[in-house]
Amino acid sequence: MTNLTALFLTNNRIETLEVGIFNGLTSLDYLHLNHNLLNSFKSDAFIGLKNLSTLWLSRNRLSTLHPDVFIHLTELKYLYLDGNEELQTPNNSSFLNIQTVEELDISDCNISRIIAISFENATNLRVLDLTNNHMKIIDENIFRVLSKSTDLLLYGNPLECDCGLLETWRWGQEHDIKVAEYSGILCESPEQVSGMWWGVLGKAQCKNGSITFQEGYKAVVQNFINRFNGLFYAQNIFLEYVQPLIYTLLFIFGTIGNVIVLVAIICNSEMHTVPNVYIMNLAVSDLILLTMNTILSYIHAQSESWELGEVCCRMFGFFRHSSIGVSAYLISVMSIQRYQVISRPLHNRRQSMTRIGTIATILGVWAICSLFAIPYTLATHVANSSCNIYNSWKYYQKVVVFELLVFCFLPLGVTACMYCLAARHLMRSTNIVSEEIHKQANMRRNSARIVLSLTIVFVFSLLPYHVFLTCMVRDDFDYTLEMIFIDIITTYLLVFISCFNPVALCCSSKCYRRYFKHYLLKCCRGKIPTTADNAKKCVDE
């Protein structure tokens, strides 16, 4: 099985690993051994896994580890040992003799203290998760050993806020070490600050090995509590009441607009023109994007488990991402077609908009975007009753960068280029001072403003979503409470493009505006265009 990249052995009853059992798995990148009965390893247990980057050993029965047990894993970066309730770190020797590990999770174990010597050989360690242990003492030299450390998670421990911890706290402050302050790292002793956030150390000083707290230390704690509670309360209110309201309004507004566009094109023969085929497909892709990114996404986020199976999980991701691509590329194709209409003489327009060419182009867009959505589809699966679990985090990171390029930069580049060329051509045409075409020049100047505004909205709708997603999958990304709001806002902006397209048609075309009045506001219905020439103005105006 030399091509195997991920092996899931979770939730079994495995007690031992025979030496050499992994020989030959030279491509294995991810190994999941969570929720088994493993209690110890021989030093050669993992020999043969020369490319393994991530190892899950959570929720087993490990109590001690030989420091050389992972020495053969020369590419190991992420090691998860959380939930081994009897696991301890040694007090006078090294815990891990492996320099490649960058993230170590030993939360929910039985660790009572950490000393520098335990991690002196883990020189590349950036993230150390020690939450929910029994630690009271932290060696003040721990950060000097872990010189590359950026995150130290300590909440859920009965810390002794003494002079030693004060030195550790100061080191972390001076070197910008993240300690997940919102999670509430609390002091258990001395009694003066028992139960208080360890930020009180900012008001502490040591004399002769004894720690004292200056006047006003309680205000530090209160400011932290107010800030944390305020953000947490605002987040809960937003997610519970505001988010579903926004999703509902976006869905209703966008659906009504795109359905009217479809009805106007399908039910009126004079609207059966080549340019309107692009608009019809754009409306279809916008409806899919609206459905996937509002109602279904919200239901999925709020549900406790995924009950629809593996196929539906993958299809949900496939349609969600392919619809984003279709909307982006259809607008790019329409920008090319608009530029051709504007820049070519009138007698060449019909040659540039044949039905066969248009249908072939649209089918090509759907096919290409479907192919571009396959990498994300392959990256997801159902695990632990949840969809959007990634077989390989490294692979998913590559997928996100790939989608940034093909779903964002490439179509945005084409669209911006075509709209700028069209605007340049239209602006130049306004220099013609002939009175006979003065009216047409004004109309073209207005069209230039419209296409440029479309480009700007397109950029601000699509770019933030992909850029933030790319930042979010970085290994060093800090997903704080503030980042949750930014994540939600970028999703709103992504949906906004589907709502704006019908509005843009209504604003830029008198013909579509009449149809909107006719279908949406019966009392204000306007005169419906009855000829193909008038219908054609829906695109050309």
Sequence and secondary structure as in RCSB ss.txt:
>XXXX:A:sequence
MTNLTALFLTNNRIETLEVGIFNGLTSLDYLHLNHNLLNSFKSDAFIGLKNLSTLWLSRNRLSTLHPDVFIHLTE
LKYLYLDGNEELQTPNNSSFLNIQTVEELDISDCNISRIIAISFENATNLRVLDLTNNHMKIIDENIFRVLSKST
DLLLYGNPLECDCGLLETWRWGQEHDIKVAEYSGILCESPEQVSGMWWGVLGKAQCKNGSITFQEGYKAVVQNFI
NRFNGLFYAQNIFLEYVQPLIYTLLFIFGTIGNVIVLVAIICNSEMHTVPNVYIMNLAVSDLILLTMNTILSYIH
AQSESWELGEVCCRMFGFFRHSSIGVSAYLISVMSIQRYQVISRPLHNRRQSMTRIGTIATILGVWAICSLFAIP
YTLATHVANSSCNIYNSWKYYQKVVVFELLVFCFLPLGVTACMYCLAARHLMRSTNIVSEEIHKQANMRRNSARI
VLSLTIVFVFSLLPYHVFLTCMVRDDFDYTLEMIFIDIITTYLLVFISCFNPVALCCSSKCYRRYFKHYLLKCCR
GKIPTTADNAKKCVDE
>XXXX:A:secstr
 TT  EEE  SS      TTTTTT TT  EEE  SS      TTTTTT TT  EEE  SS      TTTTTT TT
  EEE TT TT    SSS S   S   EEE  SS   EE GGGGTT TT  EEE  SS   EE TTHHHH TT  
EEE TTS EE SHHHHHHHHHHHHTT B  GGG  BEEESGGGTTSBGGGGGGEEEETTEEEE TTHHHHHHHHH
HHHHHHHHHHHHIIIIIHHHHHHHHHHHHHHHHHHHHHHHHS GGG  HHHHHHHHHHHHHHHHHIIIIIIHHHH
HH SS  SHHHHHHHHHHHHHHHHHHHHHHHHHHHHHHHHHHHS HHHHHHH  HHHHHHHHHHHHHHHHHHHHH
HHHHEEEETTEEEEES HHHHHHHHHHHHIIIIIHHHHHHHHHHHHHHHHHHHHTT   GGGHHHHHHHHHHHHH
HHHHHHHHHHHHHHHHHHHHHHTSTT    HHHHHHHHHHHHHHHHHHHHHHHHHHHH HHHHHHHHHHH GGG 
     SHHHHHHHHH 
